Amino acid sequence: MRALYLILIICSLTVGKAAAQDAVGTNSQEKKVLKLINSLSEIILSNRERPKNRQITAYIESTPTPKQQYYAVSVCDDFADRLFAYYRFKIYLPDYTIYYDFDSGKLVPYKKWHQHPYGIYRTRPKTKAR
């Protein structure tokens, strides 16, 4: 019985903290990234039109690694114990360049994405000449 308790204690100590999403930031770099994303006009305007209990905010999805020098950030609505993502960005270090991240893996510079209606970037279909 002691062996079982010992195994449970060891297992609980060795299970590391999950890399959970964070809307606050655990260091100055994460706080800067979150502040940068939360200050985008799309986020500010959206929150002006939303009720206080449905505000959207940025969450850190992943932090930079030696191979991938960027933060992955989702802008989510945290309501009823669920996160619903509206936007996904990648912020490249060291200059904090923002890219909009399509689920297809296509990255678009924020300035280019921002120029399109409602902040939605898409390529327009080519029309055939008549």
The first five atom37 places (N, CA, C, CB, O) and aatype in JSON, in Angstrom:
{
  "aatype": [12, 1, 0, 10, 18, 10, 9, 10, 9, 9, 4, 15, 10, 16, 19, 7, 11, 0, 0, 0, 5, 3, 0, 19, 7, 16, 2, 15, 5, 6, 11, 11, 19, 10, 11, 10, 9, 2, 15, 10, 15, 6, 9, 9, 10, 15, 2, 1, 6, 1, 14, 11, 2, 1, 5, 9, 16, 0, 18, 9, 6, 15, 16, 14, 16, 14, 11, 5, 5, 18, 18, 0, 19, 15, 19, 4, 3, 3, 13, 0, 3, 1, 10, 13, 0, 18, 18, 1, 13, 11, 9, 18, 10, 14, 3, 18, 16, 9, 18, 18, 3, 13, 3, 15, 7, 11, 10, 19, 14, 18, 11, 11, 17, 8, 5, 8, 14, 18, 7, 9, 18, 1, 16, 1, 14, 11, 16, 11, 0, 1],
  "atom_mask": [
    [1, 1, 1, 1, 1],
    [1, 1, 1, 1, 1],
    [1, 1, 1, 1, 1],
    [1, 1, 1, 1, 1],
    [1, 1, 1, 1, 1],
    [1, 1, 1, 1, 1],
    [1, 1, 1, 1, 1],
    [1, 1, 1, 1, 1],
    [1, 1, 1, 1, 1],
    [1, 1, 1, 1, 1],
    [1, 1, 1, 1, 1],
    [1, 1, 1, 1, 1],
    [1, 1, 1, 1, 1],
    [1, 1, 1, 1, 1],
    [1, 1, 1, 1, 1],
    [1, 1, 1, 0, 1],
    [1, 1, 1, 1, 1],
    [1, 1, 1, 1, 1],
    [1, 1, 1, 1, 1],
    [1, 1, 1, 1, 1],
    [1, 1, 1, 1, 1],
    [1, 1, 1, 1, 1],
    [1, 1, 1, 1, 1],
    [1, 1, 1, 1, 1],
    [1, 1, 1, 0, 1],
    [1, 1, 1, 1, 1],
    [1, 1, 1, 1, 1],
    [1, 1, 1, 1, 1],
    [1, 1, 1, 1, 1],
    [1, 1, 1, 1, 1],
    [1, 1, 1, 1, 1],
    [1, 1, 1, 1, 1],
    [1, 1, 1, 1, 1],
    [1, 1, 1, 1, 1],
    [1, 1, 1, 1, 1],
    [1, 1, 1, 1, 1],
    [1, 1, 1, 1, 1],
    [1, 1, 1, 1, 1],
    [1, 1, 1, 1, 1],
    [1, 1, 1, 1, 1],
    [1, 1, 1, 1, 1],
    [1, 1, 1, 1, 1],
    [1, 1, 1, 1, 1],
    [1, 1, 1, 1, 1],
    [1, 1, 1, 1, 1],
    [1, 1, 1, 1, 1],
    [1, 1, 1, 1, 1],
    [1, 1, 1, 1, 1],
    [1, 1, 1, 1, 1],
    [1, 1, 1, 1, 1],
    [1, 1, 1, 1, 1],
    [1, 1, 1, 1, 1],
    [1, 1, 1, 1, 1],
    [1, 1, 1, 1, 1],
    [1, 1, 1, 1, 1],
    [1, 1, 1, 1, 1],
    [1, 1, 1, 1, 1],
    [1, 1, 1, 1, 1],
    [1, 1, 1, 1, 1],
    [1, 1, 1, 1, 1],
    [1, 1, 1, 1, 1],
    [1, 1, 1, 1, 1],
    [1, 1, 1, 1, 1],
    [1, 1, 1, 1, 1],
    [1, 1, 1, 1, 1],
    [1, 1, 1, 1, 1],
    [1, 1, 1, 1, 1],
    [1, 1, 1, 1, 1],
    [1, 1, 1, 1, 1],
    [1, 1, 1, 1, 1],
    [1, 1, 1, 1, 1],
    [1, 1, 1, 1, 1],
    [1, 1, 1, 1, 1],
    [1, 1, 1, 1, 1],
    [1, 1, 1, 1, 1],
    [1, 1, 1, 1, 1],
    [1, 1, 1, 1, 1],
    [1, 1, 1, 1, 1],
    [1, 1, 1, 1, 1],
    [1, 1, 1, 1, 1],
    [1, 1, 1, 1, 1],
    [1, 1, 1, 1, 1],
    [1, 1, 1, 1, 1],
    [1, 1, 1, 1, 1],
    [1, 1, 1, 1, 1],
    [1, 1, 1, 1, 1],
    [1, 1, 1, 1, 1],
    [1, 1, 1, 1, 1],
    [1, 1, 1, 1, 1],
    [1, 1, 1, 1, 1],
    [1, 1, 1, 1, 1],
    [1, 1, 1, 1, 1],
    [1, 1, 1, 1, 1],
    [1, 1, 1, 1, 1],
    [1, 1, 1, 1, 1],
    [1, 1, 1, 1, 1],
    [1, 1, 1, 1, 1],
    [1, 1, 1, 1, 1],
    [1, 1, 1, 1, 1],
    [1, 1, 1, 1, 1],
    [1, 1, 1, 1, 1],
    [1, 1, 1, 1, 1],
    [1, 1, 1, 1, 1],
    [1, 1, 1, 1, 1],
    [1, 1, 1, 0, 1],
    [1, 1, 1, 1, 1],
    [1, 1, 1, 1, 1],
    [1, 1, 1, 1, 1],
    [1, 1, 1, 1, 1],
    [1, 1, 1, 1, 1],
    [1, 1, 1, 1, 1],
    [1, 1, 1, 1, 1],
    [1, 1, 1, 1, 1],
    [1, 1, 1, 1, 1],
    [1, 1, 1, 1, 1],
    [1, 1, 1, 1, 1],
    [1, 1, 1, 1, 1],
    [1, 1, 1, 1, 1],
    [1, 1, 1, 0, 1],
    [1, 1, 1, 1, 1],
    [1, 1, 1, 1, 1],
    [1, 1, 1, 1, 1],
    [1, 1, 1, 1, 1],
    [1, 1, 1, 1, 1],
    [1, 1, 1, 1, 1],
    [1, 1, 1, 1, 1],
    [1, 1, 1, 1, 1],
    [1, 1, 1, 1, 1],
    [1, 1, 1, 1, 1],
    [1, 1, 1, 1, 1]
  ],
  "atom_positions": [
    [[0.82, -1.19, 0.0], [0.0, 0.0, 0.0], [0.87, 1.26, 0.0], [-0.94, -0.01, 1.21], [0.55, 2.25, -0.67]],
    [[1.98, 1.22, 0.76], [2.89, 2.37, 0.78], [3.5, 2.6, -0.6], [3.99, 2.16, 1.83], [3.7, 3.73, -1.03]],
    [[3.79, 1.51, -1.26], [4.37, 1.62, -2.6], [3.41, 2.34, -3.54], [4.73, 0.22, -3.17], [3.84, 3.15, -4.36]],
    [[2.11, 2.06, -3.43], [1.11, 2.71, -4.27], [1.06, 4.21, -3.99], [-0.28, 2.08, -4.03], [1.01, 5.01, -4.92]],
    [[1.08, 4.57, -2.71], [1.08, 5.99, -2.35], [2.34, 6.68, -2.85], [0.96, 6.14, -0.83], [2.29, 7.81, -3.35]],
    [[3.45, 6.0, -2.72], [4.71, 6.56, -3.18], [4.68, 6.79, -4.7], [5.87, 5.64, -2.8], [5.15, 7.82, -5.19]],
    [[4.14, 5.83, -5.42], [4.04, 5.95, -6.88], [3.12, 7.12, -7.24], [3.51, 4.64, -7.51], [3.44, 7.89, -8.15]],
    [[2.0, 7.25, -6.57], [1.08, 8.36, -6.84], [1.73, 9.71, -6.56], [-0.18, 8.21, -6.01], [1.56, 10.65, -7.32]],
    [[2.46, 9.8, -5.47], [3.14, 11.05, -5.14], [4.2, 11.38, -6.18], [3.78, 10.97, -3.74], [4.3, 12.53, -6.62]],
    [[4.97, 10.4, -6.57], [6.02, 10.62, -7.57], [5.4, 11.04, -8.9], [6.88, 9.36, -7.75], [5.89, 11.95, -9.56]],
    [[4.33, 10.37, -9.29], [3.67, 10.72, -10.54], [3.12, 12.14, -10.5], [2.53, 9.74, -10.84], [3.24, 12.88, -11.48]],
    [[2.54, 12.53, -9.39], [1.98, 13.88, -9.3], [3.08, 14.94, -9.31], [1.14, 14.03, -8.04], [2.85, 16.05, -9.79]],
    [[4.25, 14.63, -8.81], [5.35, 15.57, -8.82], [6.05, 15.65, -10.16], [6.35, 15.21, -7.77], [6.57, 16.71, -10.53]],
    [[6.06, 14.57, -10.9], [6.76, 14.56, -12.19], [5.92, 15.09, -13.33], [7.21, 13.16, -12.51], [6.45, 15.46, -14.38]],
    [[4.62, 15.13, -13.15], [3.76, 15.67, -14.19], [3.96, 17.18, -14.17], [2.25, 15.28, -13.97], [3.59, 17.86, -13.22]],
    [[4.54, 17.68, -15.24], [4.84, 19.11, -15.3], [3.59, 19.93, -15.53], [0.0, 0.0, 0.0], [2.53, 19.41, -15.88]],
    [[3.75, 21.22, -15.32], [2.64, 22.1, -15.6], [2.36, 22.08, -17.09], [2.94, 23.53, -15.1], [3.27, 22.15, -17.91]],
    [[1.09, 21.99, -17.43], [0.71, 22.03, -18.84], [0.98, 23.42, -19.36], [-0.77, 21.62, -19.04], [0.85, 24.4, -18.63]],
    [[1.34, 23.52, -20.62], [1.57, 24.83, -21.22], [0.22, 25.44, -21.54], [2.45, 24.72, -22.5], [-0.18, 25.55, -22.7]],
    [[-0.46, 25.85, -20.49], [-1.81, 26.38, -20.64], [-1.76, 27.78, -21.25], [-2.54, 26.41, -19.29], [-0.76, 28.48, -21.15]],
    [[-2.85, 28.16, -21.85], [-2.93, 29.49, -22.41], [-2.94, 30.49, -21.27], [-4.19, 29.65, -23.29], [-3.45, 30.22, -20.19]],
    [[-2.37, 31.64, -21.53], [-2.24, 32.65, -20.5], [-2.63, 34.0, -21.08], [-0.82, 32.68, -19.94], [-2.09, 34.41, -22.1]],
    [[-3.57, 34.69, -20.44], [-4.01, 35.99, -20.91], [-3.3, 37.12, -20.18], [-5.51, 36.13, -20.75], [-3.57, 38.29, -20.44]],
    [[-2.39, 36.79, -19.27], [-1.71, 37.8, -18.47], [-0.25, 37.92, -18.86], [-1.83, 37.48, -17.0], [0.27, 39.04, -18.94]],
    [[0.42, 36.82, -19.1], [1.83, 36.83, -19.41], [2.65, 36.56, -18.17], [0.0, 0.0, 0.0], [2.38, 37.11, -17.1]],
    [[3.64, 35.71, -18.31], [4.45, 35.32, -17.16], [5.79, 36.04, -17.1], [4.67, 33.85, -17.18], [6.49, 35.95, -16.09]],
    [[6.15, 36.76, -18.16], [7.39, 37.54, -18.15], [7.19, 38.79, -18.99], [8.6, 36.69, -18.68], [6.15, 38.95, -19.63]],
    [[8.18, 39.67, -19.0], [8.02, 40.96, -19.68], [7.81, 40.8, -21.18], [9.23, 41.83, -19.42], [7.09, 41.59, -21.79]],
    [[8.44, 39.8, -21.79], [8.29, 39.58, -23.23], [6.86, 39.14, -23.56], [9.3, 38.53, -23.72], [6.27, 39.65, -24.51]],
    [[6.31, 38.2, -22.79], [4.93, 37.77, -23.02], [3.95, 38.92, -22.79], [4.58, 36.58, -22.1], [3.0, 39.08, -23.55]],
    [[4.18, 39.71, -21.76], [3.31, 40.85, -21.49], [3.34, 41.85, -22.63], [3.71, 41.54, -20.18], [2.3, 42.41, -22.99]],
    [[4.51, 42.06, -23.22], [4.63, 42.98, -24.36], [3.87, 42.43, -25.56], [6.12, 43.19, -24.73], [3.17, 43.18, -26.25]],
    [[3.99, 41.14, -25.82], [3.29, 40.5, -26.94], [1.78, 40.63, -26.75], [3.7, 39.01, -27.07], [1.07, 41.0, -27.68]],
    [[1.29, 40.32, -25.56], [-0.16, 40.39, -25.3], [-0.67, 41.82, -25.4], [-0.48, 39.81, -23.91], [-1.75, 42.06, -25.94]],
    [[0.1, 42.77, -24.89], [-0.3, 44.18, -24.97], [-0.35, 44.63, -26.43], [0.67, 45.07, -24.16], [-1.26, 45.35, -26.83]],
    [[0.62, 44.19, -27.21], [0.68, 44.52, -28.63], [-0.57, 44.01, -29.36], [1.94, 43.93, -29.27], [-1.19, 44.75, -30.12]],
    [[-0.93, 42.77, -29.13], [-2.09, 42.19, -29.81], [-3.39, 42.79, -29.3], [-2.11, 40.66, -29.63], [-4.28, 43.1, -30.09]],
    [[-3.52, 42.96, -27.98], [-4.76, 43.52, -27.42], [-4.98, 44.97, -27.81], [-4.73, 43.41, -25.92], [-6.09, 45.48, -27.68]],
    [[-3.93, 45.66, -28.3], [-4.08, 47.05, -28.72], [-4.39, 47.19, -30.21], [-2.83, 47.81, -28.39], [-4.51, 48.31, -30.71]],
    [[-4.52, 46.08, -30.93], [-4.88, 46.14, -32.35], [-6.29, 46.69, -32.5], [-4.77, 44.74, -33.03], [-7.16, 46.42, -31.67]],
    [[-6.52, 47.47, -33.55], [-7.82, 48.11, -33.73], [-8.96, 47.11, -33.84], [-7.79, 48.98, -34.97], [-10.07, 47.39, -33.38]],
    [[-8.71, 45.94, -34.44], [-9.78, 44.93, -34.55], [-10.26, 44.47, -33.17], [-9.28, 43.73, -35.36], [-11.45, 44.25, -32.97]],
    [[-9.34, 44.34, -32.25], [-9.69, 43.87, -30.91], [-10.42, 44.97, -30.15], [-8.42, 43.43, -30.13], [-11.44, 44.72, -29.51]],
    [[-9.9, 46.18, -30.21], [-10.51, 47.31, -29.5], [-11.92, 47.57, -30.0], [-9.65, 48.57, -29.65], [-12.84, 47.71, -29.2]],
    [[-12.09, 47.62, -31.32], [-13.43, 47.89, -31.89], [-14.41, 46.76, -31.57], [-13.34, 48.09, -33.41], [-15.57, 47.01, -31.27]],
    [[-13.93, 45.54, -31.64], [-14.81, 44.41, -31.32], [-15.27, 44.47, -29.87], [-14.08, 43.08, -31.6], [-16.44, 44.22, -29.58]],
    [[-14.36, 44.81, -28.96], [-14.73, 44.86, -27.55], [-15.67, 46.02, -27.22], [-13.48, 44.98, -26.71], [-16.44, 45.93, -26.27]],
    [[-15.62, 47.09, -28.01], [-16.56, 48.21, -27.8], [-18.0, 47.77, -28.08], [-16.2, 49.41, -28.7], [-18.94, 48.25, -27.45]],
    [[-18.16, 46.84, -29.03], [-19.49, 46.4, -29.43], [-19.98, 45.19, -28.64], [-19.49, 46.06, -30.89], [-21.14, 44.8, -28.78]],
    [[-19.15, 44.61, -27.82], [-19.5, 43.4, -27.08], [-19.92, 43.72, -25.65], [-18.32, 42.43, -27.07], [-19.48, 44.71, -25.07]],
    [[-20.78, 42.86, -25.1], [-21.09, 43.01, -23.67], [-19.84, 42.71, -22.83], [-22.27, 42.07, -23.25], [-18.93, 42.02, -23.29]],
    [[-19.81, 43.23, -21.61], [-18.63, 43.07, -20.74], [-18.27, 41.61, -20.49], [-18.87, 43.78, -19.41], [-17.09, 41.28, -20.32]],
    [[-19.25, 40.72, -20.46], [-18.95, 39.31, -20.19], [-18.54, 38.54, -21.44], [-20.16, 38.64, -19.57], [-18.3, 37.33, -21.36]],
    [[-18.44, 39.2, -22.58], [-18.04, 38.52, -23.82], [-16.88, 39.23, -24.51], [-19.22, 38.44, -24.77], [-16.77, 39.18, -25.73]],
    [[-16.01, 39.88, -23.75], [-14.85, 40.56, -24.31], [-13.86, 39.54, -24.87], [-14.17, 41.45, -23.24], [-13.74, 38.43, -24.36]],
    [[-13.16, 39.93, -25.93], [-12.13, 39.06, -26.47], [-10.77, 39.56, -26.0], [-12.19, 39.01, -28.03], [-10.57, 40.75, -25.77]],
    [[-9.84, 38.63, -25.85], [-8.5, 38.97, -25.4], [-7.49, 37.97, -25.95], [-8.44, 39.0, -23.86], [-7.85, 36.88, -26.39]],
    [[-6.24, 38.36, -25.92], [-5.17, 37.52, -26.47], [-4.68, 36.52, -25.43], [-4.0, 38.39, -26.95], [-4.6, 36.82, -24.24]],
    [[-4.37, 35.33, -25.91], [-3.84, 34.25, -25.09], [-2.6, 33.7, -25.78], [-4.9, 33.13, -24.86], [-2.59, 33.52, -26.99]],
    [[-1.56, 33.43, -25.01], [-0.35, 32.82, -25.54], [-0.63, 31.35, -25.8], [0.86, 33.0, -24.55], [-1.0, 30.61, -24.89]],
    [[-0.45, 30.92, -27.04], [-0.59, 29.5, -27.39], [0.72, 28.77, -27.22], [-1.11, 29.33, -28.82], [0.78, 27.69, -26.64]],
    [[1.78, 29.37, -27.74], [3.1, 28.75, -27.61], [4.16, 29.83, -27.58], [3.36, 27.76, -28.76], [3.97, 30.94, -28.09]],
    [[5.28, 29.5, -26.97], [6.39, 30.43, -26.83], [7.49, 30.07, -27.81], [6.93, 30.43, -25.38], [7.51, 28.96, -28.35]],
    [[8.42, 31.0, -28.04], [9.5, 30.73, -28.99], [10.37, 29.55, -28.58], [10.36, 31.96, -29.15], [10.57, 29.28, -27.4]],
    [[10.86, 28.87, -29.59], [11.82, 27.78, -29.4], [13.04, 28.11, -30.24], [11.19, 26.38, -29.8], [12.99, 29.03, -31.06]],
    [[14.14, 27.4, -30.06], [15.31, 27.68, -30.9], [15.02, 27.52, -32.4], [16.45, 26.76, -30.52], [15.62, 28.22, -33.22]],
    [[14.11, 26.63, -32.76], [13.76, 26.4, -34.16], [12.75, 27.43, -34.68], [13.19, 25.0, -34.34], [12.84, 27.88, -35.82]],
    [[11.78, 27.8, -33.84], [10.71, 28.71, -34.25], [10.73, 29.93, -33.34], [9.31, 28.0, -34.2], [10.28, 29.88, -32.2]],
    [[11.25, 31.02, -33.86], [11.43, 32.23, -33.06], [10.19, 33.12, -33.09], [12.65, 33.01, -33.55], [10.26, 34.28, -33.51]],
    [[9.06, 32.59, -32.65], [7.85, 33.39, -32.61], [6.93, 32.93, -31.48], [7.11, 33.33, -33.95], [7.02, 31.8, -30.99]],
    [[6.06, 33.84, -31.1], [4.96, 33.52, -30.19], [3.74, 33.23, -31.05], [4.68, 34.68, -29.16], [3.46, 33.96, -32.0]],
    [[3.01, 32.18, -30.72], [1.71, 31.94, -31.35], [0.66, 32.46, -30.36], [1.49, 30.39, -31.69], [0.66, 32.1, -29.19]],
    [[-0.22, 33.32, -30.86], [-1.21, 33.98, -30.0], [-2.59, 33.82, -30.62], [-0.87, 35.48, -29.8], [-2.77, 34.0, -31.83]],
    [[-3.57, 33.47, -29.8], [-4.96, 33.42, -30.22], [-5.72, 34.53, -29.54], [-5.6, 32.05, -29.9], [-5.48, 34.85, -28.38]],
    [[-6.65, 35.13, -30.28], [-7.55, 36.11, -29.69], [-8.88, 35.4, -29.52], [-7.68, 37.42, -30.59], [-9.51, 34.98, -30.49]],
    [[-9.29, 35.27, -28.26], [-10.43, 34.42, -27.93], [-11.49, 35.13, -27.12], [-9.96, 33.21, -27.18], [-11.24, 36.14, -26.46]],
    [[-12.66, 34.56, -27.2], [-13.8, 34.91, -26.37], [-13.89, 33.84, -25.29], [-15.14, 35.01, -27.21], [-14.11, 32.67, -25.6]],
    [[-13.72, 34.22, -24.05], [-13.76, 33.28, -22.93], [-15.14, 33.38, -22.3], [-12.63, 33.58, -21.87], [-15.41, 34.28, -21.51]],
    [[-16.02, 32.44, -22.65], [-17.39, 32.49, -22.16], [-17.88, 31.08, -21.86], [-18.32, 33.18, -23.2], [-17.66, 30.16, -22.64]],
    [[-18.53, 30.94, -20.73], [-19.13, 29.66, -20.32], [-18.09, 28.54, -20.33], [-20.3, 29.3, -21.24], [-18.36, 27.44, -20.82]],
    [[-16.92, 28.81, -19.77], [-15.85, 27.82, -19.65], [-15.36, 27.29, -20.99], [-16.33, 26.68, -18.81], [-14.87, 26.16, -21.07]],
    [[-15.48, 28.09, -22.02], [-14.99, 27.69, -23.35], [-14.24, 28.86, -23.97], [-16.16, 27.23, -24.26], [-14.61, 30.02, -23.79]],
    [[-13.2, 28.53, -24.7], [-12.48, 29.54, -25.46], [-12.83, 29.38, -26.93], [-10.94, 29.43, -25.24], [-12.7, 28.29, -27.49]],
    [[-13.29, 30.46, -27.54], [-13.59, 30.44, -28.96], [-12.63, 31.41, -29.65], [-15.09, 30.83, -29.24], [-12.67, 32.6, -29.37]],
    [[-11.78, 30.91, -30.53], [-10.76, 31.74, -31.17], [-11.34, 32.49, -32.37], [-9.57, 30.86, -31.61], [-12.01, 31.91, -33.22]],
    [[-11.06, 33.78, -32.41], [-11.47, 34.63, -33.54], [-10.3, 34.9, -34.48], [-12.04, 35.95, -33.02], [-10.45, 34.86, -35.7]],
    [[-9.14, 35.17, -33.9], [-7.96, 35.48, -34.69], [-6.78, 34.68, -34.16], [-7.66, 37.0, -34.66], [-6.73, 34.32, -32.99]],
    [[-5.83, 34.4, -35.06], [-4.58, 33.75, -34.66], [-3.44, 34.53, -35.29], [-4.55, 32.24, -35.09], [-3.45, 34.83, -36.49]],
    [[-2.46, 34.85, -34.46], [-1.31, 35.62, -34.92], [-0.02, 34.91, -34.54], [-1.34, 37.04, -34.34], [0.01, 34.09, -33.62]],
    [[1.03, 35.25, -35.27], [2.38, 34.85, -34.89], [3.18, 36.14, -34.77], [3.03, 33.84, -35.93], [3.15, 36.99, -35.67]],
    [[3.9, 36.27, -33.68], [4.71, 37.45, -33.43], [6.16, 37.01, -33.43], [4.31, 38.15, -32.09], [6.6, 36.28, -32.54]],
    [[6.9, 37.46, -34.42], [8.3, 37.05, -34.58], [9.22, 37.97, -33.78], [8.7, 37.06, -36.07], [9.05, 39.19, -33.74]],
    [[10.2, 37.33, -33.16], [11.2, 38.06, -32.38], [12.44, 38.25, -33.23], [11.54, 37.3, -31.05], [12.64, 37.45, -34.16]],
    [[13.26, 39.2, -33.0], [13.28, 40.14, -31.89], [12.54, 41.43, -32.16], [14.68, 40.45, -31.53], [12.43, 42.27, -31.27]],
    [[12.01, 41.63, -33.39], [11.4, 42.92, -33.72], [9.88, 42.97, -33.54], [11.73, 43.27, -35.14], [9.25, 43.97, -33.87]],
    [[9.28, 41.91, -33.02], [7.84, 41.84, -32.73], [6.98, 42.11, -33.96], [7.48, 42.85, -31.63], [6.0, 42.85, -33.9]],
    [[7.36, 41.52, -35.08], [6.59, 41.62, -36.31], [5.37, 40.72, -36.21], [7.46, 41.24, -37.55], [5.47, 39.56, -35.8]],
    [[4.2, 41.26, -36.58], [2.94, 40.52, -36.45], [2.54, 39.96, -37.81], [1.82, 41.42, -35.88], [2.57, 40.65, -38.83]],
    [[2.16, 38.69, -37.79], [1.59, 38.04, -38.97], [0.27, 37.41, -38.59], [2.56, 36.97, -39.56], [0.11, 36.85, -37.5]],
    [[-0.69, 37.53, -39.51], [-1.96, 36.82, -39.31], [-1.73, 35.39, -39.75], [-3.15, 37.49, -40.11], [-1.1, 35.14, -40.79]],
    [[-2.22, 34.45, -38.98], [-1.98, 33.04, -39.23], [-3.25, 32.35, -39.7], [-1.44, 32.35, -37.97], [-4.2, 32.19, -38.93]],
    [[-3.26, 31.96, -40.97], [-4.38, 31.17, -41.47], [-4.2, 29.74, -41.01], [-4.47, 31.25, -43.03], [-3.07, 29.29, -40.8]],
    [[-5.28, 29.03, -40.85], [-5.19, 27.63, -40.45], [-4.44, 26.79, -41.47], [-6.58, 27.05, -40.23], [-3.92, 25.72, -41.15]],
    [[-4.39, 27.27, -42.7], [-3.7, 26.53, -43.75], [-2.19, 26.66, -43.65], [-4.17, 27.01, -45.12], [-1.46, 26.03, -44.42]],
    [[-1.71, 27.47, -42.71], [-0.28, 27.66, -42.56], [0.23, 28.87, -43.31], [0.0, 0.0, 0.0], [1.43, 29.14, -43.29]],
    [[-0.65, 29.6, -43.97], [-0.25, 30.78, -44.72], [-0.15, 31.96, -43.76], [-1.26, 31.07, -45.87], [-1.08, 32.24, -43.01]],
    [[0.97, 32.65, -43.78], [1.17, 33.83, -42.94], [1.05, 35.08, -43.8], [2.54, 33.78, -42.22], [1.64, 35.15, -44.89]],
    [[0.3, 36.06, -43.32], [0.13, 37.32, -44.01], [0.57, 38.44, -43.07], [-1.35, 37.52, -44.49], [0.15, 38.46, -41.91]],
    [[1.41, 39.36, -43.53], [1.8, 40.47, -42.66], [0.56, 41.22, -42.17], [2.75, 41.43, -43.41], [-0.4, 41.42, -42.91]],
    [[0.59, 41.61, -40.91], [-0.57, 42.27, -40.31], [-1.0, 43.51, -41.1], [-0.27, 42.66, -38.86], [-2.19, 43.73, -41.3]],
    [[-0.05, 44.31, -41.54], [-0.4, 45.54, -42.27], [-1.2, 45.23, -43.54], [0.87, 46.33, -42.63], [-2.12, 45.96, -43.89]],
    [[-0.85, 44.16, -44.21], [-1.58, 43.77, -45.43], [-2.95, 43.21, -45.06], [-0.76, 42.72, -46.23], [-3.94, 43.55, -45.71]],
    [[-3.02, 42.37, -44.06], [-4.29, 41.79, -43.61], [-5.23, 42.86, -43.1], [-4.04, 40.74, -42.51], [-6.43, 42.8, -43.34]],
    [[-4.68, 43.84, -42.4], [-5.47, 44.92, -41.8], [-6.15, 45.8, -42.84], [-4.58, 45.77, -40.9], [-7.17, 46.41, -42.54]],
    [[-5.61, 45.89, -44.05], [-6.16, 46.76, -45.09], [-7.48, 46.24, -45.66], [-5.15, 46.92, -46.21], [-8.21, 47.0, -46.3]],
    [[-7.78, 44.99, -45.45], [-8.97, 44.4, -46.03], [-10.19, 44.59, -45.13], [-8.75, 42.92, -46.31], [-10.03, 44.74, -43.91]],
    [[-11.4, 44.59, -45.7], [-12.59, 44.8, -44.9], [-12.67, 43.84, -43.71], [-13.82, 44.64, -45.76], [-12.45, 42.64, -43.85]],
    [[-12.97, 44.39, -42.56], [-13.14, 43.65, -41.32], [-11.88, 42.89, -40.91], [-14.28, 42.69, -41.45], [-11.95, 41.97, -40.1]],
    [[-10.73, 43.27, -41.47], [-9.49, 42.61, -41.11], [-9.36, 41.22, -41.67], [0.0, 0.0, 0.0], [-8.49, 40.46, -41.24]],
    [[-10.21, 40.86, -42.62], [-10.16, 39.5, -43.17], [-9.42, 39.54, -44.48], [-11.59, 38.92, -43.35], [-9.83, 40.21, -45.43]],
    [[-8.33, 38.82, -44.53], [-7.54, 38.77, -45.76], [-7.97, 37.58, -46.6], [-6.03, 38.68, -45.43], [-8.07, 36.46, -46.11]],
    [[-8.23, 37.83, -47.85], [-8.53, 36.73, -48.78], [-8.18, 37.19, -50.18], [-10.04, 36.29, -48.68], [-8.24, 38.38, -50.5]],
    [[-7.84, 36.26, -50.99], [-7.55, 36.61, -52.38], [-8.86, 36.63, -53.14], [-6.54, 35.62, -53.03], [-9.71, 35.75, -52.96]],
    [[-9.0, 37.61, -53.97], [-10.23, 37.73, -54.75], [-10.12, 36.83, -55.99], [-10.5, 39.21, -55.16], [-9.06, 36.76, -56.61]],
    [[-11.22, 36.16, -56.35], [-11.17, 35.31, -57.55], [-10.96, 36.15, -58.8], [-12.46, 34.49, -57.68], [-11.48, 37.26, -58.92]],
    [[-10.2, 35.62, -59.72], [-9.98, 36.33, -60.98], [-11.24, 36.24, -61.82], [-8.76, 35.73, -61.76], [-11.88, 35.2, -61.9]],
    [[-11.57, 37.37, -62.45], [-12.75, 37.38, -63.32], [-12.28, 37.18, -64.76], [-13.56, 38.72, -63.18], [-11.21, 37.63, -65.16]],
    [[-13.11, 36.5, -65.5], [-12.79, 36.25, -66.9], [-13.19, 37.45, -67.75], [-13.5, 34.96, -67.41], [-14.26, 38.03, -67.55]],
    [[-12.34, 37.81, -68.68], [-12.64, 38.92, -69.59], [-13.71, 38.44, -70.58], [-11.35, 39.42, -70.33], [-13.68, 37.3, -71.04]],
    [[-14.63, 39.33, -70.88], [-15.71, 38.98, -71.82], [-15.5, 39.59, -73.16], [-17.05, 39.42, -71.3], [-16.32, 39.39, -74.06]]
  ]
}
